[in-house]
Amino acid sequence: SFERPSGLTAESHIFVGDKGDYYSIEDGLPQFEKSTPSIKVADG
């Protein structure tokens, strides 16, 4: 359920090379064009 806070926090933004130019990410977190070996993403 999404009714309670998850307690999760963002550490970075990945795949920002795929975002539209009309999106702006200005929260001060690191941004990566792709993923890095230290960031686990789902395969598929």
Helices and strands as residue ranges (DSSP letters): G 16-18
